[in-house]
Amino acid sequence: MKASDLFVRCLEQEGVERIFGVPGEENADVMISLNDSKIDFVLCRHEQAAAFAADAYGRLTGKAGVCLATLGPGATNLVTGLADANMDRAPVVAIIGQGSTKRLHKESHQNMDSVAMMRPISKWSQSILSADNITEVVRKAFKVAVAEKPGVTVIELPEDLAKLDVKDKPLAPVKVRRPAADHKAIAQAVELIGHASNPIILAGNGAIRKRAAAQLSRLAQKTGIGVVNTFMGKGAVSMNDEHCLYTMGLGSGDYNNLAFDDADLVISCGYDLVEYSPSAWNRKNQDAKKIIHIDFWEAEVDKDYQPDVEVVGDLADALWQLNEAINVKFEGKLPLFNVKNRSDLRQTLTDDFAAEKDDTAVPVKPQKILWDVRQVLGDNDILLSDVGAHKMWISRYFQCVEPNTCLISNGFCTMGFAMPGSIGAKIAFPERRVLSISGDAGFMMNVQDLETAVRRKLNIVAMVWEDGEYGLIKWKQQNGFDGNHSDLAFTNPDFEALASSFGMWGKKVSSTDQIVPFLEEAFAQEGPALISVPVDYSENMKLSDRLGQVSVPI
């Protein structure tokens, strides 16, 4: 068969159901081969949006999201989205076109070493050098992308190789079991827990894998230890569970940040240092404070994060082993700690989240918007946060019942992620409500792919918080320079008119009593919907005054 046909057969063998992308001349053979495939090609309006859609699709499904672009500017447009997926641990396979191998050795049209460019932002990046290698390259790309910790792999297919005749067949995927944790490390972890007097659990990005979240909740309930999650660990333990102490990472003096100052044992589960630097939470009593690191990988070397025990292996299995060992060691004595001792902390945060729920001021306070959003979204519905000042508010104030229902770009912190990411989320789970929240700056970075959602009749709802500034940059500058900031203001389109120009529903909030009904009406549309909300970011510095300097990187 033709090499491009074999390539597509390999994608089918990997279980690929859709590809997000923008094709070009150099991958025309692959596109024509896709015409005879059941794979759904989601034509996007910008390659970066295609990468973000694949990113969200991969995070939510656990299967590799797939995106496609041509060579040169097509490949460079993928870079930001791929870097985001890689650092946020989303499995993605990117397919990029390339010119004929007959001209790659010399200066020629759009010729660049795309594979070399992709290497720093991927787990593996490879050009197909022979049509006979297609089956191996595709199989390896998918195997590496989903292996813990997940990330990005890149396949480059030169146009002349795609046209060749080849006699081969796809390689079948084989399920790979991850290694279990060492039994001695489990025993050491149990001993540390048994000798602790004030332990706390830190749940990171890895803990939102469903099996891991289930075992983590079991550990918390079994031991009575409270759980604080990172921005990307939301829902690892349900917000309704008394062991949940909500989200850490905004203010250095936030209530649950302070709880880490007093802890004598920190049990980190699936924690990535890219999420939140240890220097921001491991600030006091380092000599007396013990750390148990439980993760798929060994701990990164960091002077503020030096675990006493590293439990390395499949996270869900490691937590299961730990739970079983605790059962044996402390039979009849569980729970070891009284979670009620954390009830004042939990109640203080719970009351804080609700403090502005009845506020009627316009521009609208971030706390009020998020209170209303939480009332409208169900337990399994999906919120995607872009990067900006709104992300900080979402991270602290929006809590989750289920794992992996709030997607935040916090490893790479990429503006422009949320709205195109919501396209991938809605295609992955069409039965769920999907809401993106963006600032007016980040939203405009990928506004063109509203057309993709309109064309595909996807009921994604995009909420834009409107302040006419780069609000997070202003907030950080004000924190660092005694309230001063540089010129960060800009103008916006009429977002309601913008929605109309795309042929979609759109409304602008003018009073707080409109937020919930507008959201309900938006989710009732057959296609996408846009809601703009004037936001009161004077609340930013008030929050800093209450909680201390914003300590998470932007």
C-alpha positions in Angstrom: 0.0 0.0 0.0 1.0 3.7 -0.2 3.1 4.7 2.8 0.6 7.4 3.9 -2.2 4.7 3.9 0.0 2.6 6.2 0.7 5.6 8.4 -3.1 6.1 8.8 -3.6 2.4 9.5 -1.1 2.6 12.2 -3.0 5.5 13.8 -6.2 3.4 13.6 -4.4 0.5 15.3 -3.4 2.9 18.1 -7.1 3.7 18.7 -6.9 7.2 17.3 -10.4 8.6 16.9 -9.7 12.2 16.0 -6.9 14.5 14.9 -6.9 18.3 15.5 -4.9 20.2 13.0 -4.3 22.5 10.0 -3.0 20.6 6.9 -0.5 21.8 4.3 1.0 20.8 1.0 3.6 18.6 2.5 1.1 16.3 4.3 -1.5 16.2 1.5 -1.0 12.4 1.1 -1.8 11.8 4.7 -4.9 14.0 4.5 -6.1 12.1 1.4 -5.5 8.8 3.2 -7.6 10.0 6.1 -10.5 10.4 3.7 -10.8 6.6 3.7 -10.4 6.3 7.5 -13.0 6.5 10.4 -10.6 9.0 12.1 -12.3 12.3 12.5 -10.1 15.2 11.4 -11.0 18.4 13.3 -10.0 21.2 11.0 -8.8 24.1 13.2 -8.0 27.7 12.4 -4.6 27.8 14.0 -2.1 25.1 14.8 -1.6 26.4 18.4 -5.3 25.9 19.0 -5.0 22.4 17.5 -2.2 21.6 20.0 -4.2 22.9 22.9 -7.3 20.9 21.9 -5.1 17.7 21.7 -3.6 18.7 25.1 -7.0 18.9 26.8 -8.2 15.7 25.1 -5.1 13.8 26.2 -5.4 15.1 29.8 -9.0 14.1 30.1 -9.0 10.7 28.4 -5.5 9.5 29.3 -5.1 8.5 25.7 -2.8 10.4 23.4 -4.4 13.5 21.9 -3.2 13.9 18.3 -2.5 17.1 16.4 -1.2 17.7 12.9 0.6 20.6 11.1 2.7 21.1 8.0 6.3 22.0 8.0 7.9 25.4 8.7 5.4 27.9 10.2 2.9 25.1 10.7 5.4 23.3 13.0 6.5 26.5 14.8 2.8 27.4 15.5 2.5 24.0 17.3 5.4 24.7 19.7 3.6 26.7 22.5 0.8 24.2 22.7 3.1 21.2 22.7 5.4 22.7 25.3 2.3 23.3 27.5 1.1 19.7 27.1 4.6 18.3 27.8 5.2 20.3 31.0 1.6 19.8 32.2 2.0 16.0 31.6 -0.6 15.6 28.9 -0.1 12.7 26.4 0.0 14.2 22.9 1.4 12.9 19.6 2.1 15.6 17.1 2.4 14.8 13.4 4.3 17.3 11.3 4.9 17.4 7.5 8.3 17.9 5.9 9.7 18.6 2.5 11.2 16.0 0.3 14.3 14.2 1.6 15.9 15.2 -1.7 16.1 18.9 -0.6 16.7 18.7 3.2 20.5 18.8 2.9 20.4 22.3 1.4 18.8 25.7 1.7 15.2 25.3 0.4 11.7 26.6 0.8 10.4 26.4 4.4 13.1 23.9 5.3 14.1 23.8 8.9 15.2 21.2 11.4 11.8 20.8 13.1 12.8 17.7 14.9 15.7 19.5 16.7 13.3 22.3 17.5 10.8 19.9 19.1 13.3 18.0 21.2 13.4 20.3 24.2 9.6 20.4 24.5 8.9 16.7 24.0 9.7 13.3 25.4 10.7 12.0 21.9 10.9 13.6 18.5 11.7 11.6 15.3 11.7 12.0 11.5 10.7 8.9 9.5 13.8 8.2 7.5 12.4 5.2 5.6 8.9 4.0 4.7 9.8 0.7 6.3 10.2 2.4 9.7 6.6 3.9 9.8 5.1 1.1 11.9 7.9 1.3 14.5 8.0 5.1 14.7 4.3 5.4 15.2 4.1 2.6 17.8 7.0 4.1 19.8 5.5 7.6 19.6 2.2 6.5 21.2 3.9 4.2 23.7 6.3 7.0 24.9 3.5 9.6 25.0 1.3 7.8 27.4 4.0 6.3 29.6 4.3 8.0 33.0 4.8 10.8 33.2 2.9 11.5 30.0 4.0 14.0 27.5 4.6 14.9 23.9 6.1 12.9 21.1 6.6 14.2 17.6 6.5 12.3 14.3 7.8 14.0 11.1 6.9 12.5 7.8 8.6 13.8 4.6 6.4 14.2 1.7 8.3 12.0 -0.7 8.3 9.1 1.7 4.5 9.4 2.2 4.1 8.6 -1.6 6.1 5.4 -1.6 4.7 1.9 -2.0 5.4 -0.2 1.1 4.5 -3.7 2.2 4.0 -3.8 6.0 1.3 -3.9 8.7 0.8 -1.9 11.9 2.3 -3.1 15.2 -0.4 -3.9 17.8 -0.2 -2.0 21.0 0.4 -4.1 24.1 -0.6 -3.0 27.6 2.4 -2.3 29.8 2.2 -2.7 33.5 4.1 -0.1 35.5 6.5 -1.3 38.2 5.4 -1.5 41.8 7.0 0.4 44.6 9.7 -1.2 46.7 8.4 -2.9 49.8 11.2 -1.5 52.0 10.3 2.0 50.9 6.6 1.3 51.8 7.7 0.0 55.2 9.8 3.2 55.8 6.9 5.4 54.8 4.6 3.6 57.3 7.2 4.1 60.1 7.4 7.8 59.4 3.6 8.1 59.4 3.4 6.2 62.6 5.9 8.5 64.3 4.4 11.8 63.0 2.4 14.1 65.2 1.2 16.7 62.7 1.3 15.3 59.2 -0.3 16.7 56.0 -0.7 15.4 52.5 0.2 17.4 49.4 -1.7 16.1 46.3 -0.2 17.2 42.9 -1.0 16.7 39.2 -0.2 13.0 39.2 -2.8 12.4 41.9 -5.8 13.2 39.7 -5.4 9.9 37.8 -8.7 8.2 38.8 -7.2 5.1 40.4 -4.6 7.2 42.2 -7.3 9.6 43.5 -9.4 6.7 44.8 -6.4 5.3 46.8 -5.4 8.8 48.0 -8.9 9.4 49.4 -8.7 6.0 51.1 -5.4 6.9 52.6 -6.7 10.2 54.0 -9.8 8.6 55.4 -7.9 5.7 56.9 -5.3 7.8 58.6 -7.2 11.0 59.3 -4.6 13.1 57.6 -5.8 16.3 55.8 -5.1 16.8 52.1 -4.1 20.0 50.4 -3.9 20.0 46.6 -1.9 22.1 44.1 -3.6 24.0 41.4 -3.4 21.0 39.1 -4.4 18.5 41.8 -8.0 19.6 42.2 -10.5 16.9 43.0 -7.8 14.4 44.0 -9.9 14.4 47.2 -13.5 15.6 46.9 -14.2 19.2 48.1 -17.0 17.6 50.1 -14.7 15.3 52.0 -13.8 16.7 55.5 -10.2 15.6 54.8 -10.0 18.1 51.9 -8.1 21.3 52.9 -8.5 22.8 49.4 -5.9 24.4 47.2 -2.4 25.8 48.1 -0.3 28.0 46.0 -1.7 31.6 45.8 -0.8 33.7 48.8 2.3 32.8 50.8 0.3 33.5 54.0 -2.8 31.6 52.9 -4.3 29.5 55.7 -3.3 26.1 54.2 0.2 27.4 53.3 0.6 28.2 57.0 -0.4 24.6 57.9 2.7 23.4 56.1 4.9 25.6 58.3 3.6 23.6 61.3 3.7 20.2 59.8 6.3 17.6 60.9 5.6 15.3 58.0 4.6 16.1 54.4 3.4 13.2 52.2 3.6 14.3 48.6 1.5 12.3 46.1 2.0 12.9 42.4 3.6 16.3 43.1 5.5 18.0 40.3 7.9 20.7 41.2 6.9 22.7 38.1 3.5 23.2 39.7 4.6 25.0 42.8 8.2 25.5 44.1 9.0 23.7 47.4 10.7 27.0 48.5 7.1 28.5 48.7 5.7 25.9 51.1 8.7 24.2 52.8 9.8 27.4 54.5 10.1 26.5 58.2 11.5 23.7 60.3 13.2 21.9 57.4 15.5 20.1 59.7 12.6 18.7 61.7 10.2 18.2 58.9 10.1 14.8 57.2 9.0 14.3 53.6 7.6 11.2 51.9 7.7 11.4 48.1 5.3 9.1 46.4 5.3 9.4 42.6 6.0 7.7 39.3 9.5 9.2 39.1 12.2 9.8 41.7 12.2 13.2 43.2 13.8 16.2 41.5 16.9 17.4 43.3 16.0 20.6 45.1 17.5 22.0 48.3 14.0 22.7 49.6 12.7 19.3 48.7 14.8 16.5 50.1 12.6 13.5 50.8 13.5 11.1 53.6 11.7 8.3 51.8 11.0 8.0 48.1 8.3 5.6 47.1 8.7 5.3 43.4 6.4 3.3 41.1 2.9 3.3 39.8 1.2 5.9 42.0 -2.1 4.1 42.5 -0.4 0.9 43.3 2.0 2.6 45.7 -0.9 4.2 47.6 -2.7 0.8 47.6 0.4 -0.8 49.1 0.7 1.9 51.7 -2.9 1.5 52.6 -2.6 -2.2 53.0 0.6 -1.9 55.1 -1.0 0.7 57.4 -3.9 -1.8 57.9 -1.5 -4.4 59.1 0.7 -2.2 61.1 -2.0 -0.2 62.9 -4.9 -2.7 63.0 -7.5 -1.6 65.5 -5.9 1.8 65.9 -7.1 3.7 62.8 -7.5 6.5 62.2 -4.2 7.5 63.6 -5.0 11.2 63.6 -8.2 13.2 64.3 -9.2 15.1 61.1 -11.5 17.2 63.3 -8.3 19.0 64.4 -8.2 20.4 60.8 -11.9 21.5 60.9 -11.2 25.1 61.9 -8.8 25.4 58.9 -11.3 23.9 56.5 -14.2 25.9 57.9 -12.2 29.2 57.6 -11.5 28.5 54.0 -15.1 27.3 53.3 -16.5 30.5 54.8 -14.0 32.6 52.9 -15.1 31.1 49.6 -18.7 32.0 50.3 -18.1 35.5 51.7 -19.0 37.4 48.5 -21.6 35.0 47.1 -24.4 37.6 47.5 -22.4 40.6 46.4 -24.2 42.7 43.8 -21.5 45.1 42.7 -20.6 45.7 39.0 -17.8 45.3 37.9 -18.2 41.9 39.5 -15.9 40.5 42.1 -14.1 37.3 41.1 -15.3 35.5 44.2 -19.0 36.1 43.2 -18.4 34.9 39.6 -16.8 31.7 40.7 -19.5 31.0 43.4 -22.1 31.2 40.7 -20.1 29.1 38.2 -19.7 26.3 40.8 -23.5 26.3 41.4 -24.1 25.8 37.6 -21.5 23.2 36.9 -22.2 19.6 37.9 -19.7 17.3 39.7 -18.4 15.8 36.4 -18.6 19.0 34.3 -15.3 20.5 33.1 -13.8 23.9 33.7 -10.7 25.0 31.8 -8.8 28.0 33.1 -6.6 30.2 30.9 -3.6 32.0 32.4 -4.1 35.4 33.9 -5.4 37.0 37.1 -8.5 34.9 36.8 -6.4 31.8 37.1 -5.3 32.8 40.6 -8.9 33.3 41.7 -10.0 30.0 40.1 -7.1 28.2 41.7 -8.1 29.2 45.1 -11.8 29.6 45.0 -13.1 27.0 42.6 -13.0 23.5 44.2 -13.8 20.1 42.7 -15.7 17.0 43.6 -14.2 14.8 40.9 -10.5 14.6 39.8 -9.5 16.0 36.4 -12.6 18.3 36.2 -10.6 21.6 36.4 -7.8 21.9 33.8 -5.3 24.6 34.6 -2.1 25.4 32.7 0.3 25.7 35.6 3.4 23.8 34.5 4.0 25.9 31.5 1.5 28.6 32.3 0.3 29.3 28.8 -2.1 32.1 27.8 -4.5 31.1 25.1 -5.0 27.5 26.3 -8.6 27.5 27.7 -11.0 28.2 24.8 -9.3 25.9 22.2 -8.7 23.4 25.0 -12.4 23.3 25.6 -12.9 22.1 22.0 -10.8 19.1 22.8 -12.6 18.6 26.1 -16.1 18.8 24.6 -15.2 16.3 21.8 -13.8 14.0 24.4 -16.9 14.2 26.6 -19.8 15.6 24.6 -22.3 14.7 27.4 -20.6 17.0 30.0 -20.9 20.8 30.3 -17.6 22.4 29.3 -16.8 26.0 30.4 -13.6 27.9 29.6 -12.7 31.0 31.6 -10.3 33.4 30.1 -9.1 36.9 30.6 -9.7 39.3 27.8 -6.0 39.1 26.9 -5.6 35.4 26.7 -9.0 34.9 25.0 -8.0 37.1 22.1 -4.8 35.0 21.5 -6.9 32.1 20.0 -10.3 33.8 19.3 -10.2 32.5 15.7 -11.1 29.0 16.7 -14.5 30.0 17.8 -15.3 29.4 14.2 -14.2 25.8 14.7 -16.7 25.3 17.5 -19.4 27.0 15.4 -18.7 24.8 12.4 -18.7 21.7 14.5 -21.8 22.7 16.5 -19.9 22.2 19.8 -21.7 23.6 22.9 -18.6 25.0 24.6 -19.2 28.0 26.7 -16.5 30.7 26.8 -16.5 33.1 29.7 -14.3 36.2 29.3 -13.4 38.3 32.3 -13.0 41.8 31.0 -10.7 44.4 32.6 -8.9 45.9 29.6 -5.4 45.1 31.1 -2.8 42.4 31.5 -4.3 41.9 35.0 -1.9 39.3 36.4 1.2 41.1 35.2 -0.2 44.2 36.9 -0.9 42.3 40.1 2.6 40.9 40.2 4.2 44.2 39.5 2.1 45.9 42.2 3.2 43.2 44.7 6.9 43.6 43.8 7.1 47.4 43.3 5.2 49.0 46.1 2.0 49.2 44.1 3.6 50.5 40.9 3.2 49.0 37.5 4.0 49.6 33.8 1.5 50.5 31.1 -0.6 47.3 30.6 -3.9 48.6 29.3 -5.5 47.8 26.0 -8.9 48.0 24.3 -11.4 45.2 23.6 -13.9 44.4 21.0 -17.6 44.3 21.8 -17.7 40.7 22.8 -21.4 40.3 22.3 -21.0 41.7 18.7 -18.0 39.5 18.2 -20.0 36.4 19.1 -22.7 37.5 16.7 -20.2 37.9 13.9 -19.2 34.3 14.3 -22.9 33.3 14.2 -23.1 32.2 17.8 -24.9 33.2 21.0 -23.3 35.9 23.2 -24.2 38.1 26.1 -22.5 40.7 28.3 -23.3 40.6 32.1 -24.5 43.9 33.4 -25.8 42.8 36.8 -24.8 39.9 39.0 -28.2 38.3 38.9 -27.6 37.6 35.2 -24.6 35.3 35.7 -26.5 32.0 36.5 -29.3 32.5 34.0 -26.9 33.5 31.3 -24.8 30.3 32.0 -27.9 28.1 31.9 -29.0 29.7 28.6 -25.5 29.3 27.2 -25.4 25.6 28.0 -28.8 25.2 26.3 -27.4 26.4 22.9 -26.8 23.9 20.0 -23.4 25.5 19.4 -20.9 27.6 21.3 -21.7 30.5 23.5 -19.8 33.5 24.8 -20.3 35.4 28.1 -18.3 38.5 28.9 -18.2 39.7 32.5 -16.7 43.0 33.7 -14.5 42.0 36.6 -13.3 44.0 39.6 -9.6 43.3 39.9 -9.2 45.9 42.6 -9.9 42.7 44.7 -6.4 41.4 43.7 -4.4 43.6 46.0 -7.0 43.2 48.7 -6.4 39.5 48.5 -2.6 40.0 48.6 -3.0 42.2 51.7 -5.0 39.4 53.4 -3.0 36.4 52.3 0.5 37.7 51.7 2.4 38.2 48.5 1.3 36.1 45.6 3.9 33.3 45.7 3.0 31.1 42.7 4.8 32.0 39.4 2.6 33.6 36.8 
